[in-house]
């Protein structure tokens, strides 16, 4: 036997030896990768499990107040005296000629007829359109140098929610759910609330993209039944409902054998279970009967112009109070803030609708001791141009616009970044949407570089290939 082995070795060429060794190492690597993916799939894709953050979180929950349509930063938080001086004049060539959504870059400059004042000990500038929010100036970190890639609403709303102007990527709330899991057992981890209409892009804004479908957000609508299919049918008992749900789950599990790659089936099974839990907890969270009259009045529920958004802001507080991690609240969903003409009437309407409720949310969270671990973010998909459209409005501006942050470890009372003299482009502390997302995730205890998911052979992350310029000034 020994002689046979020795004879075979004598006939083994060096090339054959290297080829065999290389194949063996490659097979070992592939096996290890497959085992890792299988282990990940078996242990990660369950949003009902609470997971440890990557580092100590400054915020337990996040409320994203999304002003859809593009609020005008130069009419709200970024005063431009030079723009007012140049009102009606052609834009100087020194500012460059941007390509705009409506082709208006050749129009004349349009001043902002605002009364801006400095507020709080920090002296943050806020216009007269937001008098109630101005009272909380020292809680705000105003970021004036935001930048995005999209020129139109569909792409820009998508990017602010998912990181990309194209459809198909997971929403930020889905990434938070994937990274942290749940902090409650009876409510969704991620909720989106709309007001008048659904936003541009509809469900993709709270979708899971290439993440398993179980991480998508839950839509809460207006009306008496914001959560669909949570009321027991007439004559149905809880015991019978539980029995029917168990039978349905067994049937689905049986059907799912051999179809493990179809994450929508698992998401459907879990949605049935969550719907069952919501039949008990859902009506309670949306029932405002136990809220005091003072609280309802604080949010403006007694006024028609603030009632809709005020109710959603109050519901957002109630949700994070019960462990919901990510709540997105739309104001003007369906591009309400999109003031291509009649900016004065448009912004007065939406500022009136949002000013008191947003201020109430900051006040309510603060007095309950919740603001310190609840991150509140205000902003839209882009800002608006310093030159006019149709004489009375402004075009879309993704080159330099404003968002602000409060609570959740944020150092308030500061202004970060700047736009040029007319508010067209960011010139200090350029901050892309990816950088904003990375910063929001960091405050929630998630490192965007570590928050990855294997998709088509690539370790995808929420910030795509960006996010390297986190806005650390927010918390340092």
N, C-alpha and C positions, 0 to 999 in steps of 0.2 A: 504494500500500500504506500509505504513511504517512498519507494522507488517511483511509483506512478505519479505521486504528487510532485516529486522532484522533476520528473520528465515533463509534466504539464507546465511547470514553472519555467523550465528551460525554453519552452516554445511561446511564452507570453512576452509579446513585444512591449516596449515602453509606451508606445502610442495606445495600445489596447489597455494597458494598466491605467493610464491617465483618463482615458475615455470612461472606463468602468468606474473609477473613483469619482469622476465628475458627475456622472449620472446618479451615483449613489448619494452624493452630497445634495444634488438638486432635488432628488426625491425626498430626502430628509427635510429639506427646507419647505417644499410644497406641503408635505404632511404636517409639519409644524404650523404653517400658515392656516391650513384647513382646520386643524384642531383648534387653533386660536379663534377662528371665525365661528366655529361650531359652539365653542364654549361661550363666546360673546353673545351669540344668538340665543343660547339657552338661558343666560343669566341676566341680560340687559333689557330685553324688550318687554318690560313689565312696568308701566307707569305707576302701578300701585305700590311699588317698592320705593322707600326713601333712600336716596343715595348721598354719600358724603360729598361735599364740594371739594374743589381742588385746593382751596385755601380758605381761610376764615372769611365768611361772607359778611359784608357790611349791611346787606339788605336781605330780608327773608322773602319779600314779595315785590312785584313791580306793577305799577299802574301807568300805562302809556296813553296819554291823552292826545289822540290823533286828530289834528285839525285838517281834515281832508279837503284838498283843493288848492292849497298853497297860500297861507296867510302872509301878508306883506310885512316883512321884518322892518322896513323903513317907515312903516306907519304904526308900529307897535313897540319894538324894543331897541331899534338901531337908528337914532336920529341923525339926519344929514343936513345940517345948515347950508352947506355948499350946494346941495341939490335944490334947496328952496331958492337960493340966490340965482340959480341958473334955470329956473322954471321957464318953460317955453322955448328954450334955446336948443339948437342941435347938439347932440352929444359930441364932445371933442374926440377927435381921432385918437388921442393919447390913451383913451380907455379901451380901444379896440372895438371891433364890430362883431359881436357874438351872433351865432346862428340860433334863432329863437323858434319856438313852436309855431308862432303865427307870423313870422317874418317882419317883426316890428322894430328891429334894431335901428332903423333909420329914422324912427319917429322922434319927436322932440322930448326933452326931459320934462318930467312931471313932478313937481314938488309935493311934499306931504304936508297938508294944512293941519298939522297936529300941534297940540300943546304938550310938549314933553317936559317932565319934571323929574328931578332926582328924588329917590325915596329911600327911607330907612337910614340907618347909620352908614351903610355901605354906599349910598348915593347912586344906586342903580337907576338908569333912565327907563321910564315907562310912559307911554302916551296916555292921554285922557280917555282913550277907548277901553282901558283896563284899570279902572280906579280901585277895584277890590283886590285884584291880584297885586297891585302896587303896594298895598298894605303889608304884603308878605315878602317884600323885596329882599330882606336880609336872609330869607330862607333859600333864595334862588341863586343858582350858578348859571349865568346867561352865556351861552356859547354862540358867538356872532359869526363864526367862520365855517359853518357847515357847508359841505359840498356833496353833490350827487351827480349821477351820470345821465339820467333820463331827461328828455325835454317835454314829454307828454305825461298825462296822469297815469295811464295804465302801467307804463314802465317804471315811473318814479314811485308810485304807491307800492308796486311790487318790490322795488329795491329797498325802500324803507322798512318793509316787512320781512323780506327774505334775503336781502343782500344782493339781488340780481334784478336787472330790468326785464329779464326773460322769465317765463314761468318755469316751474319745475323744482325749485329749491325749497327746503323746509323754511317755515316761518321762524322768527326769533323765539316766539312762545313755544314752538315745537322743540327747538333746541334746548330751551330751559327745562322743559318737561323731560326730555331725553337725558339731560345731564343730572338733574336733581331728583326726578321722580316726584311723588306726591307728598304733601304735608297734611293731607286729610283723606278720609276714606269714603266720604259721601258726596263730594262735589268734584267737578272737573278740576284739573290742575291748571288749565289754560282756557280762558274765556274771552270771547270778543263780543262787544255790545255795539249795536248800530242805532241810529236815530231815524232819520227820514227814509233813507233808501240803503241798499247794500252798496259798499264801496266799489271803486273800480277794481276789477279782478275777482270780486266776490270771494269764494271760498279759498282761493289760493293764498289769500292774505293770512289765513289762520290754518293753512294746510300743512301736511307733514312732508310734502315733496317726496324725496327718495328715502326718508326715514320710514320705519314701519308706520302704517296708517293709524295705529293706536295713539300716536303722539299728536295728532291734529287737535286743534282747539274746538271748543263748543260755542256755537253761535246763540246768543241771547237776543231775542227780538223785542220789539215794542209790543204793548198790549197786555191783556190779562194773562196770556200764556207765553211768556218769553222763552220757556223751554218746552219744545214740542214733545208730545207723547209721554208726559209724566203724570197725567191724571189717570187713576184707575177707571176702567170702563164701568158703566152702571151694572150693578149686580156682581161685580168681581170682588172677591175677598182677597186679603193679603196672602192667606195660606194657599189659595188656588193660584194666585199669580206667581208665588214662589215655586209651586209645583210645575206650572207651565214653563217657567223660565229654565228650571232644571232639565226638563224633557227636551226643550229646544237646544240647550247647551250640549246635551248628550248627542243629539242628532247632528249638530254642527261639528262636534269633535269627531264623530264617526266619518262624516263627509270629508273632514280635513285631513284624514290619514293619507299620506302620499302627496298632499298639497301644502306642505309646510312652508313653501316659498311664497305662498299667497298670504301676505300680511293683512290684507283687507278682511279675510275671514276671521282671524284672531281679533282684529279691531272690532268687527261686528259683534262677536261674542262678548267682548269686554264692554261694548257700548250698551248691550242689553242689560248687563249686570249693573253698570253705572246708572242706566235709566231706572232700574228698580230701586237703587239707593236714592236717586233723585226724587222718586215718588214720595219719599219721606222728608228728605232734606231740602229739595228744590223749592217747594212751595213756601217753606219757612224762610229761606234766604231772600226770596223776592217779596215777601209779605212785609210791608212797611208799617203795619198797624201798630206795632209795639214801639216804633220810633216816636220820640216826643214831638209835639207840635213845634217846639223851638228848633229841633234838628231839621224837620221838614222845611220850615221857613228859612233856616240858614242856607239850605241848598236851593231855595227858590221854587219849591214845589207848589207854592201858592200863587205863582205868576205864570201865565201862559207862555211867555217868551223864554222862561228858564226851566219850566217843568220837565221837559223831555230829557235834556242833558243833565239837569239837576238830579233827576231820579236815577239815571245811569251812574252818575258820580257817587251817589249815596249807596247804590248797589255795589259799586266797586269797593267802597270801604267795608261793607258788610261781607263781601267775598274774601278779601285779604284777612279780615278779622277771623274768618273760619278756615284759613289755611290755603286758599287759592293762591298759587304762586305768581301767575302772570295774567293781568287783566288789561285788555285793550279797549278803550272807550272812544268811539268815533263821534266827532262833532262835525256836522255837515257832510255826512257820508254821502257819496255820489257827487263829490266835488263842490260842496256848498260854498267854500271859500274862493272859488275860481272866478275872480273879479276881472274879467276881460273888459268889461264896461261897468259903469256905475259902482266903482269901488267904494265910494262913501256910503251908499245905502247898504251894499253887501257887507262890508266890514262892521258897520254899526249893528246890523242884525246879528251877525255871528259872534261879535264881541259881547253883545248884550246877552246872548244865549249862553255863553261860556264863562264870562267874567265871575259872576256870583257863584256858580257851582264849583269852579276850580278853586276859588278862594275858600269856599266852604270846605272842600275836601282837605286842603292844607290845614285849615283851622281845626277841623274835626279830628283828623289823624293826630295832630299835634297835642290837642287836649286829652286825647285818649292814650298818649304815650306810644303811638304807633308810627309816627312819622320817622323816628330814628331808624327803624328797620323796614320801612316801606319806601322804595324808590319811586318818585313821581317824575314822569318825563312829559314835557309839552312840546309839540312841534307838528309840522306837516311834511309833505313829500318834497317840497322846495319852497322858495320864497317868491318874490315878484320883482319885476324889473323897475329901474328908475325912470325909464322912458314909457310913454303912454301907448295905449292901444284904444282905438276908437275914441280918443280924446279924453275919456273919463275912467279908463281902467289900466291895468298893468299886465304884461305878459309873464310867462313862467321864468323863474330864475333859479337854476340849480348850481350856480357858480359861487354864491355867497348868501347864506340865509341863517336864520336864528332858531335855536332850540334852547330850552332851559330845563334844568334838573333841580330836584329838591328832595330832602330826606334821604334815607337809605345810605348814610355815610357820606353824603355830599357836603362839601364845605360851601355853605351859602354865603350870600353877600359879595359875590365876585362876578366880574365880566371877563370872559376868556375870548381871545381872538378879536379880529376886526375886519371890516370890509373897507373898500376904498371910499373916497370922498362922496361918491354918489350911491353907494350901496350895491354896486353891480357884482364885484368879485371879492372873494376873501383875499386879504393881503398879509394877515398875521395868523399864525397857528392854524394853517389849513387842516381841516378835519373832515375826512371822507366818511360816508355812511358806514363803511367797514370799521373805521376807527371808533365811531359812535357805538356801534354794536359791540365791539370788543370791550369798550368801557362799561357799557350796561351789564354785560355778562360778568365782567370782573367784579363789579359791585355785588353781584349775586353769588359770588364765590366760584365762578367758572372761568378758567383760562381758555380763551378761544383757540389756542394752539394745541391744547390737550383734548378739547372737546371734538373728537373726530368720529367718523363713521365710514366704514369700508363700503364703497359704492363703485362698481365697475372697475375694480382693481386699484382704486385710488382712495386715500384717506381724506375724505371731504371734511371741511370744517365750516362753521357758520360765516366766517369772514372771507371765504374763498381764498384769495391770495393776498389779502390786505389785512388791515387792523394793526399794523406795526406801530402806529402813532396813537396809542391809547391816550385819552385825555386825563392824565394822572393828576392834573391840577384840580380835578373834581373832588378828589379825596385826600390830597396831600397839602 
